[in-house]
Amino acid sequence: MPESQQKTTLDTFLEQQLSNQDAETQQAITQIIDELIARKHQHFSDNKYFILDFQITETGQRYDISVASTLLANPQ
């Protein structure tokens, strides 16, 4: 996905997925996602994968993230 569309797509997704959460939870999840995106850009900017699906599992005091992705044929 072109970088120019990423923020709009992410904002739409978060609005749909977090609409039933309280403001504190929405802010915490948004902060975690922002940190993950910054880390991806800093350490893995050459990896161009499309996320097909993901699952977040709460396991006591932590969260586990499982991701299914595929390499993009013509990354932009």
Secondary structure by P-SEA (a helix, b strand, c coil): ccccaaaaaaaaaaaaaaccccaaaaaaaaaaaaaaaaaaaaccccbbbbbccccccccccbbbbbbbbbbbcccc
